[in-house]
Amino acid sequence: MSRKNGVILALDVTDEKSALTISRDVADFIDAIKIGYPLVLGTGLSIAEKLSRIAPVIADFKVADIPNTDRLICEHVFEAGCDAVIVQGFTGPDSLFECVKTADDYKKKVFVVAEMSHPGGDHFFTDGVSKEIAAMAKKSGAFGIVAPATRPERVKELRGVIGNSMKIISPGVGAQGGSAADTIKAGADWVIVGRSIYGAKNPKEEAEKIKKEIEKYI
């Protein structure tokens, strides 16, 4: 997954037609498409392969189980055509390392949630916990972490933990109040934008607007 635009579309619509139409419409202004349970439960995991013809697909399943179950989930995700998977780190190093090992076997990528973007996202993901998870993600060989665009100061602090060898993707831009420009300036590689794009009257215009907002910082 290479950075060209610095934008990842969080595609939380629930029907295939909308998913494909919106993705094709904004393809020139995004670098990847993030899918989660709303879309997959609505359409089936087969949607991943269809979307992968438009842009790389990140499966946001926040995988959080015992190592063997994590491995099975990751195998299904990668075999379905996803380029990366988002996993939780709070399940411990053995579970995380199994996800990374499986990704390596498939030549795919793992992003680890270091902190979430909603208002309650720092209730349990405190400063110490978030930094410990980020450090564990680095040790595991994960491709990157997830840090909140709604708290760009946390992006900056977590960048300090992982250094420049890993990537940061940041949700929370737009509907949740995060600033795309502030997030990239704080150290994120990509901003994740959902409702502001797919809920807009003109998704293409909105995606282009966000791309232009950050292009001088990437």
Secondary structure in CASP SS format (residue, H / E / C, confidence):
PFRMAT SS
TARGET T0000
AUTHOR 0000-0000-0000
METHOD secondary structure of the structure
MODEL  1
M C 1.00
S C 1.00
R C 1.00
K C 1.00
N C 1.00
G C 1.00
V E 1.00
I E 1.00
L E 1.00
A E 1.00
L C 1.00
D C 1.00
V C 1.00
T C 1.00
D C 1.00
E H 1.00
K H 1.00
S H 1.00
A H 1.00
L H 1.00
T H 1.00
I H 1.00
S H 1.00
R H 1.00
D H 1.00
V H 1.00
A H 1.00
D H 1.00
F H 1.00
I C 1.00
D C 1.00
A E 1.00
I E 1.00
K E 1.00
I E 1.00
G C 1.00
Y H 1.00
P H 1.00
L H 1.00
V H 1.00
L H 1.00
G H 1.00
T H 1.00
G C 1.00
L C 1.00
S C 1.00
I H 1.00
A H 1.00
E H 1.00
K H 1.00
L H 1.00
S H 1.00
R C 1.00
I C 1.00
A C 1.00
P C 1.00
V E 1.00
I E 1.00
A E 1.00
D E 1.00
F E 1.00
K E 1.00
V E 1.00
A C 1.00
D C 1.00
I C 1.00
P H 1.00
N H 1.00
T H 1.00
D H 1.00
R H 1.00
L H 1.00
I H 1.00
C H 1.00
E H 1.00
H H 1.00
V H 1.00
F H 1.00
E H 1.00
A C 1.00
G C 1.00
C C 1.00
D C 1.00
A E 1.00
V E 1.00
I E 1.00
V E 1.00
Q E 1.00
G C 1.00
F C 1.00
T C 1.00
G C 1.00
P H 1.00
D H 1.00
S H 1.00
L H 1.00
F H 1.00
E H 1.00
C H 1.00
V H 1.00
K H 1.00
T H 1.00
A H 1.00
D H 1.00
D H 1.00
Y H 1.00
K C 1.00
K C 1.00
K E 1.00
V E 1.00
F E 1.00
V E 1.00
V E 1.00
A C 1.00
E C 1.00
M C 1.00
S C 1.00
H C 1.00
P H 1.00
G H 1.00
G H 1.00
D H 1.00
H C 1.00
F C 1.00
F C 1.00
T C 1.00
D H 1.00
G H 1.00
V H 1.00
S H 1.00
K H 1.00
E H 1.00
I H 1.00
A H 1.00
A H 1.00
M H 1.00
A H 1.00
K H 1.00
K H 1.00
S H 1.00
G C 1.00
A C 1.00
F C 1.00
G E 1.00
I E 1.00
V E 1.00
A C 1.00
P C 1.00
A C 1.00
T C 1.00
R C 1.00
P H 1.00
E H 1.00
R H 1.00
V H 1.00
K H 1.00
E H 1.00
L H 1.00
R H 1.00
G H 1.00
V H 1.00
I H 1.00
G C 1.00
N C 1.00
S C 1.00
M C 1.00
K E 1.00
I E 1.00
I E 1.00
S E 1.00
P E 1.00
G E 1.00
V E 1.00
G C 1.00
A C 1.00
Q C 1.00
G C 1.00
G E 1.00
S C 1.00
A H 1.00
A H 1.00
D H 1.00
T H 1.00
I H 1.00
K H 1.00
A H 1.00
G C 1.00
A C 1.00
D C 1.00
W E 1.00
V E 1.00
I E 1.00
V E 1.00
G C 1.00
R H 1.00
S H 1.00
I H 1.00
Y H 1.00
G C 1.00
A C 1.00
K C 1.00
N C 1.00
P H 1.00
K H 1.00
E H 1.00
E H 1.00
A H 1.00
E H 1.00
K H 1.00
I H 1.00
K H 1.00
K H 1.00
E H 1.00
I H 1.00
E H 1.00
K H 1.00
Y H 1.00
I C 1.00
END
